[in-house]
Amino acid sequence: MSHLVERLEGLSLRQDGKTRSGEELAEESRQLSAILSGFHGHTVALTSARVDRILTVLAAAEMAGCEVVLSRSPALADEDIERSEISAVIGEGLVVTRLRDFPAVDRGF
C-alpha cells in the first residue's frame, strides 16, 4: 500500500463547499492505481488544479510506480509531452488517456 494512501485515510478535505473523506480519496486512489499499473515506469500528467484530484493521482501513481507531471491547463502542448515523455494524461474526471509509448524508466518508487 502507498504511504500517501495511508495518510489520506485519516484526512477530510473541504473543497467547493463539500467535505470529502480521506477514505473516499484513498479508495479512488486504489481504483486509479489499477489502471495506472499499465504505465509503471512511465510519466503521466494530471490536467487539474483540484486538490482532491492531485492527492488522488499522487497516491495512485505512487502505488503504480509512475511519475506525475501536474498541469493546470486542460490540454498539454506537444513540446511538453515530448520533453517530459508523458505517456498518458489524466483528466478532471480521473479518466486516463494513453498518449504515446515512451520507454519505461525505473523511477525509484
N, C-alpha and C positions, 0 to 999 in steps of 0.2 A: 504494500500500500504506500501511497505517496505521503511524504511528510506534510505537504500542503493540504492534502485531503484530511489528514488527522487534525490539522489546525482549523480547517473550515468547519468541521463538525461542531465545534464549540462556539461558533460565532452567530451573530444575527446581523443582517445588513438592511439598512433602510435606504431605499432608492425610489425615486419617483412617487413618494408618498406611500410606498408599500414596504412592508417588512418581509424579508426573505430569510429563511432559516439556513444556518450553515449546513444542516443535514441535507436540505434540498440542493444546495450548491454542490455538496460532496457527491450526491447521487448523480447529478448532471455530469460531474467530472468523470465519474466511473463509466458512465454510458459513453461519453465522448472519447475516453481513452481507448475503448474497444475499437472505435473507428480509426483513431489516430495510430493505433498499433501497426497499421499498414504503412505508416510513414516513419517508422523507427529509424533514427539516424538522419532524418531529413529536417528541413526547416519548413515550418508552416507560418502563415500570417493570420492574425486576427484583425479584422476591419471593424472594430467597435471601440468606443471610448467608455462604454458602460463598465462600471466597477464589477458588477456581478459576472459579466462575460469575461472580463480579464482574469478574475480569480478562478473561474471555472476552467478556462482554457489553460492557464498556467499549471494548475493541478493535473489536468488531463495529460498535458504534454510531458510533465514530469514522469507520470506513470508509463507513458508510451515511449519515452526516450526521444522526444522531439525538441528542437529548438523553436522558440516562438519569436516572431517579429510583430511588434504592436504597431498598428496603423490606425490613425483616426479617420482616414479617408475611406469611403466605401469602395473605391477602386484603386488598384495598385498599378503604377506605371511599369511598363515593360523593363525599363532600366533598373528599377528597384527589384523586380523579380529576378532578373539576371544577376545583379550584384550580390544579392543575399541568397541566391539559389533557392528560392521559395518553391516548394513542390506542391503546396496546397494552400487554399485560403479558407478561413472560417468566417462566415458572415454573422451578422447580428443575431440571427435565429439559430446559431450554432450548427449550421449546415456546412459540411466540408465539401469543397470542390477541388478536384485534382487539377493542377495547372500543367506542370512539366515534370519530367523524370530527371532529376539531378542525381549524381552519385550519392549514396548514403555515406555518412561520416560518423564515426563514434564521437558523440557529443559529450560523453562523460557522465551521463545520467545513470 
